[in-house]
Amino acid sequence: MPNESLIRCEVYCQKGRQYSAAFPLGGGYSSEQIQIGVAERAEDGCRIGSVRVWLQNNYNTESWNLRLETPVKVWLPFPRPESMTALYLLNEWWTRPAFVSRFEDIPDRTQVLLMRYPDRCGCFVPMVGRAFKAILGPGTAGALALAMQSGTSGARELDEPLYLYAEGATLAEAVRKAFRWLAGEKNLRLRAERRIPEMLRYLGWCSWDAFYREVSEAGIRQKAEELRAKEVPVRWMMIDDGWFKAEENVLLSMTPDPAKFPQGFGGMVRDLREEYGVRWVGVWHTLAGFWGGLQPGSAPAEAEKAYLCRSASGKILPSPVHGAGFYRDWYDLLRRQGIRFVKVDGQSSTACHFENTIPLAEAAAGLGRALEEGSAAMDGDVINCMGMAMETILARPVSGVSRNSDDFFPMREGSFTEHLLQNAYNALYHNELYHCDWDMFWTVHPDAPKHALLRAVSGGPVYVSD
């Protein structure tokens, strides 16, 4: 059995080479081929751990650097609490809770671990660094297990933050202490400092569950008539996926599809305001433009090429370095047609888009800055969505609203329970930085009263999608 009073570290390199070492916290291991160390410091009532790996190589034949998949794993000795709630990524975009009492049962890709001891509570957060991020997974009887990942291979050196731990008399105190430290470290605003867009103080309507990708001007006008006839005081409308031309999940145009919106948005938006009292109209897109980026050689790809980049897999994507220009140009174009806000989806797909191109933490931070700079053309009125991976949560310095759960699924039996579970527990940490969006719902639905109650207590936007 390993000595669980020591930190254990495993390093995995290309061509199957690997190293293992055990040492006390603050110590390390050194040989001719590798140096490994894990340190911890205290700051503002928090404990911050860091890990360093350095590899020796022959400069003429470098080939034994860090591999792509989880190149570094660390087992950290830790006192076992009475109970734990692990907020883990169920896919690339959303977290949900798992209730465990053993480190061995912590789910893979856990990004916040809430702990209860007899006399205190703790909040443990695997850290996001400059290139790498850490995640928690199944540990051992006396140790938490952390894995480092960057989405790229071939690094010779790693020197990154590993974890953040804060304690408090209550869980809320521990979580608040941890995320206040993170906000200061990453230069982020806390929720109370973030502006919620004005339109989200009113009732809204979204086209998605009513039309899915078959949204059109005729459908929007029909829905506006219905809402007026039923005296539903909708003050903002969002035109979801389906409004622009796309093919095989790549963007072909940055303007409304003329087959669905023959006159563009301008006339329709004017009529919605003047005849139906809809003061704000917004549109949807993904952080990459569309799910798979932009079509190579398309009009937008050519017009915006100064602000785009090509990934290792051949995708044409907004650049984490220069991408602000892409969003700015698109939003300037939309504002001229009366559009006043955007919902930006697919934000935590960054790791997939930039695999073996740009480290995931660096790509997420760059695109977060680019979107917020570009959205100045919309007065910063953005609904962030599909972005609960920690590298994305910590990549938006200013924008106020972020989706807090997987989608509302009106046709999926029993989905309310999962929707409630995700929103209630995700908000325990997500709400420290953002006004949380608990998603839209149907007013004519077996679970409608319960969904309405959730939105009433959410502190975020209230909008329907009948």
Number of C-alpha atoms within 10 A of each C-alpha: 3 9 11 17 15 17 24 23 25 17 22 20 23 15 11 8 12 15 14 14 17 21 17 17 17 14 13 20 16 12 9 8 10 16 17 24 22 25 16 16 11 12 10 10 14 18 16 21 21 18 21 17 22 18 19 15 15 8 7 6 7 11 15 20 22 26 25 18 15 23 23 24 20 25 21 23 21 14 11 17 17 13 16 24 20 26 26 25 21 15 14 18 22 22 27 23 23 16 14 16 15 19 22 16 17 25 21 18 23 27 25 25 21 25 22 21 14 8 8 15 23 25 27 23 25 25 26 29 20 17 22 24 27 29 25 30 21 18 21 18 15 18 23 22 23 26 23 26 23 27 24 22 21 16 17 18 15 19 17 21 23 26 22 24 22 25 24 19 13 13 19 18 16 23 27 21 21 26 23 17 20 20 16 11 10 16 14 22 21 21 19 13 12 17 16 21 17 9 19 19 14 14 16 23 26 24 24 20 18 17 18 13 15 14 20 21 21 12 15 21 16 11 16 22 15 12 15 14 9 9 9 12 15 20 21 24 26 23 25 22 19 21 25 23 17 17 11 10 14 20 26 23 17 21 17 19 19 15 13 18 19 11 13 18 22 15 13 18 23 16 14 21 16 10 12 17 15 21 17 21 25 23 21 23 21 21 26 26 27 24 18 18 23 27 23 18 12 13 15 19 24 13 13 17 21 14 20 25 20 17 16 13 12 12 19 24 26 29 22 23 16 17 26 24 21 24 24 20 17 18 22 16 15 24 16 11 18 18 21 23 27 24 21 22 23 20 23 24 22 27 25 12 25 24 19 18 17 21 21 30 24 24 25 28 23 20 25 26 20 24 24 23 18 22 24 16 20 20 13 21 24 24 24 27 24 24 27 28 24 25 28 25 21 23 23 26 19 21 25 25 26 27 27 32 28 21 15 19 15 19 9 8 9 11 14 18 10 14 21 16 13 20 24 17 19 22 20 15 18 21 22 21 29 29 26 25 25 29 23 23 24 21 15 12 13 12 16 15 12 13 21 18 10 17 18 12 9 19 15 23 24 21 26 21 21 18
